Amino acid sequence: MVYFSSQPEDLTPIESGVVFVVESVEQSDFAIDIIDYNTSNVVASKIIKGVESAQVDIAPYINVERVTPSWSNISSLEDVPTATYYLTARTEMGYDESDPVRVCSNGSKMVVGSIYSVMPKQREICYGECDDVVFVAEPNSTVEARILASSGEQKVLAISSSTGVVRLHIATAQFSEHIKSFDVEIALDDNVTQTLHYTIVPGYKDSVRAVWISAEGMPERYTFPITLCKSVVAERKTLFTNRVVGDVVSCKSKKRISLRSRALTNQMAEGLSTIVTAPKVWLEIGGSIVEARVVESEMVTYSYGSCASGEFTFEYDGEEVVL
Protein backbone atom coordinates (compact mmCIF):
# COMPACT_ATOMS: atom_id res chain seq x y z
CA MET A 1 0.00 0.00 0.00
CA VAL A 2 1.25 3.50 -0.88
CA TYR A 3 -0.38 6.71 0.35
CA PHE A 4 0.20 10.45 0.90
CA SER A 5 0.44 11.01 4.65
CA SER A 6 0.94 14.77 4.47
CA GLN A 7 0.62 17.58 1.96
CA PRO A 8 0.96 21.39 2.10
CA GLU A 9 -1.90 23.73 2.89
CA ASP A 10 -3.70 25.52 0.09
CA LEU A 11 -2.02 28.78 -1.04
CA THR A 12 1.37 27.83 0.38
CA PRO A 13 4.15 30.21 -0.81
CA ILE A 14 6.92 28.70 -2.91
CA GLU A 15 9.73 30.09 -0.76
CA SER A 16 8.35 28.20 2.26
CA GLY A 17 8.63 24.89 0.42
CA VAL A 18 5.68 22.95 -1.00
CA VAL A 19 6.30 19.57 0.64
CA PHE A 20 4.35 16.33 0.20
CA VAL A 21 5.09 13.17 2.20
CA VAL A 22 4.42 9.78 0.58
CA GLU A 23 4.71 6.49 2.46
CA SER A 24 4.61 2.76 1.84
CA VAL A 25 4.07 -0.17 4.20
CA GLU A 26 7.56 -1.47 3.37
CA GLN A 27 10.71 -0.27 1.64
CA SER A 28 9.94 0.48 -1.99
CA ASP A 29 11.07 2.37 -5.06
CA PHE A 30 8.80 5.40 -5.50
CA ALA A 31 7.98 6.81 -8.96
CA ILE A 32 6.47 10.28 -8.40
CA ASP A 33 4.96 12.59 -11.02
CA ILE A 34 4.28 16.29 -10.40
CA ILE A 35 1.23 17.25 -12.46
CA ASP A 36 -0.19 20.66 -13.40
CA TYR A 37 -3.84 20.43 -12.38
CA ASN A 38 -4.99 23.01 -14.97
CA THR A 39 -3.36 21.34 -17.99
CA SER A 40 -2.83 17.73 -16.81
CA ASN A 41 0.78 18.02 -18.02
CA VAL A 42 3.54 16.24 -16.08
CA VAL A 43 5.86 18.99 -14.87
CA ALA A 44 8.55 16.71 -13.47
CA SER A 45 9.15 13.13 -12.36
CA LYS A 46 11.26 11.75 -9.53
CA ILE A 47 12.49 8.26 -8.69
CA ILE A 48 13.25 7.58 -5.02
CA LYS A 49 14.75 4.17 -4.27
CA GLY A 50 14.54 1.86 -1.29
CA VAL A 51 12.65 3.90 1.33
CA GLU A 52 9.46 3.58 3.33
CA SER A 53 8.79 7.34 3.43
CA ALA A 54 9.81 10.17 1.10
CA GLN A 55 9.45 13.95 1.25
CA VAL A 56 8.92 15.69 -2.08
CA ASP A 57 9.26 19.48 -2.29
CA ILE A 58 7.76 20.59 -5.61
CA ALA A 59 8.76 24.27 -5.23
CA PRO A 60 11.86 24.00 -7.49
CA TYR A 61 9.79 22.48 -10.31
CA ILE A 62 6.86 24.87 -10.61
CA ASN A 63 6.39 28.16 -12.40
CA VAL A 64 6.08 31.48 -10.63
CA GLU A 65 2.64 32.97 -11.26
CA ARG A 66 2.74 36.75 -11.72
CA VAL A 67 -0.29 38.98 -12.02
CA THR A 68 0.00 41.27 -15.03
CA PRO A 69 -1.03 44.92 -14.55
CA SER A 70 -3.78 46.53 -16.62
CA TRP A 71 -3.76 49.98 -18.22
CA SER A 72 -7.43 50.03 -19.15
CA ASN A 73 -9.56 53.13 -18.50
CA ILE A 74 -12.42 50.86 -17.46
CA SER A 75 -12.62 49.38 -13.96
CA SER A 76 -12.84 45.59 -13.84
CA LEU A 77 -12.83 42.58 -11.53
CA GLU A 78 -11.16 39.49 -13.00
CA ASP A 79 -9.98 36.06 -11.92
CA VAL A 80 -6.23 35.62 -11.61
CA PRO A 81 -4.87 32.27 -12.86
CA THR A 82 -3.40 30.30 -9.96
CA ALA A 83 -0.81 27.54 -10.09
CA THR A 84 -2.37 24.28 -8.91
CA TYR A 85 -0.52 20.96 -8.73
CA TYR A 86 -1.03 17.41 -7.49
CA LEU A 87 1.23 14.36 -7.19
CA THR A 88 0.88 10.72 -8.12
CA ALA A 89 3.00 8.00 -6.51
CA ARG A 90 3.58 4.47 -7.83
CA THR A 91 5.35 1.58 -6.18
CA GLU A 92 5.09 -2.20 -6.45
CA MET A 93 2.71 -1.90 -3.49
CA GLY A 94 0.20 0.24 -5.37
CA TYR A 95 -0.75 3.72 -6.58
CA ASP A 96 -1.99 6.90 -4.86
CA GLU A 97 -2.87 10.44 -5.88
CA SER A 98 -2.73 13.59 -3.73
CA ASP A 99 -5.38 16.29 -3.57
CA PRO A 100 -4.77 19.40 -5.76
CA VAL A 101 -2.90 22.20 -3.97
CA ARG A 102 -2.82 25.84 -5.07
CA VAL A 103 0.49 27.61 -4.51
CA CYS A 104 1.37 31.31 -4.57
CA SER A 105 4.46 32.75 -6.15
CA ASN A 106 6.41 34.04 -3.18
CA GLY A 107 6.29 35.99 0.06
CA SER A 108 4.00 35.29 2.98
CA LYS A 109 1.10 32.87 2.91
CA MET A 110 -1.96 34.20 1.09
CA VAL A 111 -4.79 34.47 3.62
CA VAL A 112 -8.40 34.25 2.47
CA GLY A 113 -10.08 37.66 2.79
CA SER A 114 -6.82 39.60 2.50
CA ILE A 115 -5.35 42.08 0.02
CA TYR A 116 -2.01 40.95 -1.36
CA SER A 117 0.05 44.15 -1.65
CA VAL A 118 3.16 45.78 -0.18
CA MET A 119 1.59 49.25 -0.40
CA PRO A 120 -0.58 50.69 2.42
CA LYS A 121 -4.38 50.85 2.34
CA GLN A 122 -4.29 54.66 2.50
CA ARG A 123 -3.17 55.62 -1.01
CA GLU A 124 -2.73 58.70 -3.20
CA ILE A 125 -3.59 58.76 -6.89
CA CYS A 126 -3.92 61.41 -9.62
CA TYR A 127 -7.13 61.77 -11.57
CA GLY A 128 -6.91 59.75 -14.80
CA GLU A 129 -4.59 57.15 -13.28
CA CYS A 130 -5.46 53.57 -12.39
CA ASP A 131 -4.50 51.03 -9.75
CA ASP A 132 -4.55 47.25 -9.30
CA VAL A 133 -5.49 45.38 -6.13
CA VAL A 134 -5.21 41.59 -5.72
CA PHE A 135 -7.69 39.99 -3.31
CA VAL A 136 -7.65 36.43 -1.98
CA ALA A 137 -10.97 34.53 -1.76
CA GLU A 138 -12.14 30.95 -1.66
CA PRO A 139 -12.54 29.14 -5.01
CA ASN A 140 -16.11 29.37 -6.35
CA SER A 141 -16.97 32.22 -3.98
CA THR A 142 -18.61 35.57 -4.84
CA VAL A 143 -16.40 38.65 -4.65
CA GLU A 144 -17.86 42.16 -4.85
CA ALA A 145 -15.98 45.47 -5.11
CA ARG A 146 -17.80 48.70 -4.25
CA ILE A 147 -16.10 51.93 -5.32
CA LEU A 148 -17.67 54.92 -3.53
CA ALA A 149 -16.53 58.40 -4.65
CA SER A 150 -16.72 61.60 -2.54
CA SER A 151 -19.02 63.05 -5.22
CA GLY A 152 -21.63 60.39 -4.46
CA GLU A 153 -20.84 58.40 -7.60
CA GLN A 154 -20.64 54.64 -7.17
CA LYS A 155 -19.46 51.66 -9.14
CA VAL A 156 -20.11 48.06 -8.10
CA LEU A 157 -18.30 45.09 -9.65
CA ALA A 158 -18.96 41.44 -8.85
CA ILE A 159 -17.53 38.09 -9.93
CA SER A 160 -18.04 34.45 -9.08
CA SER A 161 -14.38 33.54 -8.71
CA SER A 162 -13.36 30.11 -9.94
CA THR A 163 -9.70 30.40 -8.87
CA GLY A 164 -10.21 32.20 -5.57
CA VAL A 165 -7.78 35.02 -6.42
CA VAL A 166 -9.08 38.15 -8.16
CA ARG A 167 -7.58 41.37 -9.49
CA LEU A 168 -9.53 44.58 -9.04
CA HIS A 169 -8.54 47.21 -11.60
CA ILE A 170 -9.61 50.72 -10.57
CA ALA A 171 -9.79 53.44 -13.25
CA THR A 172 -10.37 56.95 -11.85
CA ALA A 173 -11.33 58.28 -15.30
CA GLN A 174 -14.73 56.62 -14.87
CA PHE A 175 -15.65 59.26 -12.30
CA SER A 176 -16.13 63.01 -12.72
CA GLU A 177 -12.99 65.16 -12.50
CA HIS A 178 -14.03 67.01 -9.31
CA ILE A 179 -13.86 63.98 -6.99
CA LYS A 180 -11.53 64.48 -4.02
CA SER A 181 -11.34 60.91 -2.77
CA PHE A 182 -12.95 57.49 -3.00
CA ASP A 183 -13.24 54.37 -0.88
CA VAL A 184 -13.07 50.78 -2.07
CA GLU A 185 -14.89 48.07 -0.15
CA ILE A 186 -14.16 44.45 -1.04
CA ALA A 187 -16.72 41.89 0.11
CA LEU A 188 -16.42 38.12 0.18
CA ASP A 189 -19.81 36.38 0.04
CA ASP A 190 -21.43 39.75 0.96
CA ASN A 191 -19.19 40.35 4.01
CA VAL A 192 -16.87 43.38 3.69
CA THR A 193 -13.38 42.17 4.61
CA GLN A 194 -11.13 44.93 3.23
CA THR A 195 -11.42 48.71 2.76
CA LEU A 196 -9.00 51.02 0.93
CA HIS A 197 -9.04 54.82 0.86
CA TYR A 198 -7.71 56.83 -2.10
CA THR A 199 -7.01 60.56 -1.99
CA ILE A 200 -6.95 62.40 -5.31
CA VAL A 201 -3.78 64.51 -5.51
CA PRO A 202 -2.77 67.05 -8.18
CA GLY A 203 -1.05 65.73 -11.28
CA TYR A 204 2.13 67.51 -12.33
CA LYS A 205 3.46 68.04 -15.82
CA ASP A 206 6.63 66.03 -15.26
CA SER A 207 5.13 63.32 -13.04
CA VAL A 208 5.77 59.68 -14.01
CA ARG A 209 3.68 56.68 -13.00
CA ALA A 210 5.75 53.59 -12.18
CA VAL A 211 4.29 50.08 -12.30
CA TRP A 212 6.23 47.08 -11.04
CA ILE A 213 5.78 43.44 -10.14
CA SER A 214 6.72 42.85 -6.52
CA ALA A 215 8.67 39.83 -5.27
CA GLU A 216 5.28 38.34 -4.37
CA GLY A 217 4.32 38.46 -8.05
CA MET A 218 1.70 41.20 -7.67
CA PRO A 219 1.43 44.56 -9.50
CA GLU A 220 2.19 47.74 -7.53
CA ARG A 221 1.98 51.39 -8.62
CA TYR A 222 3.28 54.78 -7.53
CA THR A 223 3.36 58.23 -9.17
CA PHE A 224 6.63 60.12 -8.88
CA PRO A 225 5.70 63.84 -8.92
CA ILE A 226 9.21 65.12 -9.60
CA THR A 227 11.49 64.39 -12.55
CA LEU A 228 15.00 65.38 -11.53
CA CYS A 229 16.70 64.88 -14.90
CA LYS A 230 16.65 62.99 -18.18
CA SER A 231 19.73 61.80 -20.03
CA VAL A 232 21.02 59.42 -22.70
CA VAL A 233 23.86 57.03 -21.91
CA ALA A 234 25.81 55.57 -24.84
CA GLU A 235 28.51 52.89 -25.04
CA ARG A 236 30.70 52.52 -28.11
CA LYS A 237 32.58 49.31 -28.93
CA THR A 238 34.84 48.38 -31.83
CA LEU A 239 33.81 45.12 -33.46
CA PHE A 240 36.72 43.02 -34.70
CA THR A 241 36.03 41.94 -38.29
CA ASN A 242 37.91 41.30 -41.54
CA ARG A 243 36.82 44.69 -42.84
CA VAL A 244 39.76 46.36 -44.68
CA VAL A 245 38.81 50.06 -44.52
CA GLY A 246 37.87 51.62 -41.18
CA ASP A 247 36.52 50.16 -37.96
CA VAL A 248 33.06 48.70 -37.42
CA VAL A 249 31.63 50.38 -34.33
CA SER A 250 28.63 49.35 -32.27
CA CYS A 251 26.92 52.13 -30.34
CA LYS A 252 24.43 51.07 -27.64
CA SER A 253 22.34 53.80 -26.03
CA LYS A 254 19.81 53.92 -23.19
CA LYS A 255 17.56 56.71 -22.02
CA ARG A 256 17.71 57.47 -18.31
CA ILE A 257 15.28 59.29 -16.07
CA SER A 258 15.76 60.17 -12.40
CA LEU A 259 12.61 60.49 -10.27
CA ARG A 260 11.89 61.66 -6.72
CA SER A 261 8.95 60.70 -4.54
CA ARG A 262 6.82 62.84 -2.28
CA ALA A 263 7.48 62.75 1.46
CA LEU A 264 6.42 59.24 2.46
CA THR A 265 5.36 57.51 5.63
CA ASN A 266 7.73 54.75 6.69
CA GLN A 267 5.18 52.13 5.62
CA MET A 268 4.85 53.73 2.18
CA ALA A 269 8.63 54.01 1.84
CA GLU A 270 9.04 50.33 2.68
CA GLY A 271 6.52 49.40 -0.01
CA LEU A 272 8.10 51.68 -2.61
CA SER A 273 11.56 50.28 -1.93
CA THR A 274 10.45 46.89 -3.34
CA ILE A 275 10.75 48.43 -6.81
CA VAL A 276 14.54 47.95 -6.51
CA THR A 277 14.29 44.15 -6.71
CA ALA A 278 11.25 44.00 -8.98
CA PRO A 279 11.55 41.48 -11.85
CA LYS A 280 9.45 43.77 -14.09
CA VAL A 281 9.09 47.57 -14.16
CA TRP A 282 7.14 49.85 -16.50
CA LEU A 283 7.01 53.65 -16.70
CA GLU A 284 4.15 55.74 -18.07
CA ILE A 285 5.97 58.61 -19.79
CA GLY A 286 4.20 61.15 -21.98
CA GLY A 287 1.27 58.85 -22.70
CA SER A 288 3.51 55.89 -23.58
CA ILE A 289 4.26 52.78 -21.51
CA VAL A 290 7.87 51.61 -21.61
CA GLU A 291 9.69 48.73 -19.92
CA ALA A 292 12.44 49.92 -17.61
CA ARG A 293 14.90 48.81 -14.96
CA VAL A 294 16.29 50.48 -11.83
CA VAL A 295 19.99 51.40 -12.11
CA GLU A 296 20.38 53.65 -9.06
CA SER A 297 18.25 54.15 -5.95
CA GLU A 298 18.29 55.89 -2.61
CA MET A 299 15.70 55.88 0.17
CA VAL A 300 16.31 58.54 2.85
CA THR A 301 14.46 58.65 6.18
CA TYR A 302 14.46 62.11 7.73
CA SER A 303 16.18 62.55 11.09
CA TYR A 304 12.97 62.86 13.08
CA GLY A 305 11.95 59.45 11.75
CA SER A 306 8.39 60.21 10.69
CA CYS A 307 8.75 60.36 6.90
CA ALA A 308 11.07 59.38 4.09
CA SER A 309 11.85 60.24 0.47
CA GLY A 310 13.02 58.07 -2.40
CA GLU A 311 15.06 58.81 -5.51
CA PHE A 312 15.36 56.29 -8.34
CA THR A 313 17.08 56.29 -11.73
CA PHE A 314 15.61 54.11 -14.47
CA GLU A 315 16.90 53.02 -17.88
CA TYR A 316 14.57 52.38 -20.81
CA ASP A 317 14.27 52.36 -24.61
CA GLY A 318 17.56 50.68 -25.50
CA GLU A 319 18.94 51.01 -29.05
CA GLU A 320 21.97 49.59 -30.85
CA VAL A 321 23.40 51.12 -34.02
CA VAL A 322 26.27 49.53 -35.99
CA LEU A 323 28.38 52.17 -37.77
N, C-alpha and C positions, 0 to 999 in steps of 0.2 A: 504494500500500500504506500502511495506517495501522496502528500498533501501540503498545502501552504498553511503553516502555523501562525504566520504573522505577515502583515503587509502595512504599508504606510497609510496615514490618514489622507483623506481627500484634501486637495489643494496644498500639498506639501511642497515647500520651495526646493529647488534643485540643489542649492548650496548646502542644505541641511542633510542631503543624502536621501534617496528614494529607495528604501531597503525592504526587500521581501525575504522571508525565510521559508525555505522548502525542506521538508523532512521525509524520511523513509523509515520503515520499521527495521531495516537492516542496512548495512553498508551497500551502497549502490553507485552506479555511474549516472549522474543527472545530465539530461539534455534539456536545456532551457531556452525557450524562444521569448524575446521581448517583442510585443506586437502593438502596433499603432491601432487603437480602438476605432478611430475615425475612418481609416483606410483599409484595415485588415492586413497591412503590409508588415512583414517581419523586419524589425529594425536591426536586431542583432541576435546572435545565438551564442550560447556558452556551453561548454562541456566541463563538468566537474566530476572528478573520478574518485571513487572509493571512500565516500563519506556517508554518514547517516543524516547530517543536517548541513545545509549550505545557505549562506547569506548572499543575496544578489542585489547590488546597488545599481539601479538602471540610470542614475543621473548622468554618467559620462556618455551614454548612448543616445540621449534624446535631444531634440531640438529645442532651442530657446524660443518661446513664443513672445513676440513683441507686438504691442498694439500700435498700429500706424495712426498718426494724427490726421485730422481732416481740416481742410481749408474752406469748406462750404459756407455760404452765407445763410444757410437754412439749418435751424436746430434739428437734431435727430437723436434717437435712442436706438442703439444697434447692439446685437450680440457680438461678443468678441470670441473668436475661435480659441478653444482651450486645448492643450495637449493632454490626451488621455491614453493610457497604456494599460495592458494587462500581460500576465506571464502564463506560459504553459510549461509544465515540467513532465518529462517522460523518463521512466526507469524501467527495468525488467519487472518491477513490482507493480507498475500501473501508470496512470496518467492523471494529472490534475490541472485545473485552470483557476487562476486567481480572479478576483473581482476587478473591474476596471477602476483605475485610480487617476484622477485629474491632478496634474502638477502645475505649479506656477514657475515663472522663469527664474526668479532670484529673490533675494531679500527676505523679509519676514513672512511668516505664514499668512496667507490671505484668509481673513476672518469674514464669515457671512455677515452682511449688513454693514460692511465697512467701505470707505473710500480708499483706493489704493493710490496714494500720491505723496510726494515728499514736500509739497507746498502746503502752506497753512490754509485753513478754511475761510479766513478773512483775506480776500484778494482784491487787487486793483486791476482795472482793465479800461482801455480807451474805447470810446464808442466806435463801432465798426469792426472791432477785433472779435476773435472767438476764443474759446477755451475747450479743453477736453477733460472729462472726469470719468475715471473707471470705478465702477461699483461692483461689489461682490454679492451675489445672491445665490439661492439654491437653484439647481437645474429645474426647469419646468415651473418656475415661480413667476409671478406677475410683478414687474417693476414699473413704478410710475415716477416721473420727474415733473415737478410743478415749479415753473419759473414765474416769480411774482415781482413785477417792476414797481418802483416807487410812484410811477404815473398811474398805477391801477391796472395796467395791461397785464395779461396773464397768458401763459402758454403751458399746456399740459401734454406730456408725451407718455405713452405707455407701451410696454412690450411684454409678451409672454416669452421669457428667456429660456431657450433650450439648453444653453451652455452653462448658465448660472453666473456669467461675467458679462457686464454690459458697459458700453462706452456712451456717455452722454456728451454730445457736441452742442455747445451753447454759442449761438451767433447773436451778438448784440444788435446787428443791423435789422433784426426783425422787430425791434421796438422803435418808438419815436425817439428823435435825437435829444429831447429835453429830459430824459430819465437821468436821475442822479445815482441810483443804486438799484440792485435787485437781489432777491433771495432765491435760492434753489433748495427745494425740499425733495428728498429722494425717499420714496416709500417702497417697502417690500411687503407684498400681500396686504396693502392698504395701511401699513404701520410705518410712519415716518421714522427713519433710523438715522438719517444724516441731513444736516442743513449747512449750506454755504452762503456767505454774504459777499457780494461784489460791489465795490464802490467805483463809479465812473470817474476817471481822472482825465484831465486835459491831454489831448494828443499834441505832440510837438513835431515840427517840420522834419527834424533830423532823428526822430525816434525810430528804433528798429525792434521788431518783435522777433524774439528767439524762440525756437521750438526744438526740444531735444527729447531723446528717449533715455529715461533714467536707467540705472543699473537694474532696477526691478522690471524693466521692459515696458514701462508706461510712459505716455507722452506728457511732457510738462511744458509750460509756456511762461515767458516773462517779457515785458516791454522795457527796453533800455531807453530812457528819455534823452540821453546825452550821447552824441557821437563826438568823440575826442578828436579823431583824425582818420583820414583814409589815405592809403598808399598803395603802390605797386612794387612788389619785390621780384626781381629777375635774377636768374642764374644762367650764366653762359658757359658752355662746355665745348671743347674741340673734339670732334669725332674723328677717330683715326681710320682713314680709308685709303684706297689706292688712287684717289684723285690726284692728278698731276699739278693743276694750277689752283692755288689758294687752299684755304682750310674750309672744311665743312663744320659749321658751328650750330649747335643746338641751343636755343634760348627758351628757358622755361620761366613763365611768369605767373604770379599769384596776386590777386587783389587782397588787401588787408584792411580791416576796419577795427578801430578800437572803441569800445563802448563802456559807459559808466552807468551804474544803477542809481536809483534814488537812495535815500537813507532807508535802511532796512531794519526790521526787528531781527533779533538773533535767530529766531525760528525761520524767518524768510531767507536770511543770509545762508543758513545751513542748507535749505532746499535749493537755493540758486547755485550753491557751490557744486552741486552734483553735475552741473553742465561740464565740468572739467573732465570727468571720466565717462561722459556719455558716448555710446557707440555710434549715435547718429545725431547730427545737429543741422537745423535749417535756419536761415535768416529771411525775413520778409523785408526786402529793401526796394523802395520805390515801386511798389506794386508787383514785384517779382519775388519768387521763392527760390532760393539758391541753397545747395548743400554747402556746409562749411565745417571747419574744425577749429578747436581752440589751440592757439599756439603760445599765448601768454595769459596769465591770470593773476589777480591779486584780490584778496578779500581782507579788508581792514575793519577791525572793530574799534570804535572810538574809545578813548580812555575811560569815560564814565560807564562804559559797558552796556549801554541801553540800546545802541543801534550800530549798524555796520554799513559799509559801502563796498561794492565790488567793481573791479575794472577787468575787462576781458578783451583780448585781441583775437580776431578770427581771420582765417584765410578762406578764400572761395574763388570760384571761376578760374581754374587753372588753364593755362594755354601753353603749347609747345610749338615753336616755329624753328624749322631747320633752314639755315641760311647758306 
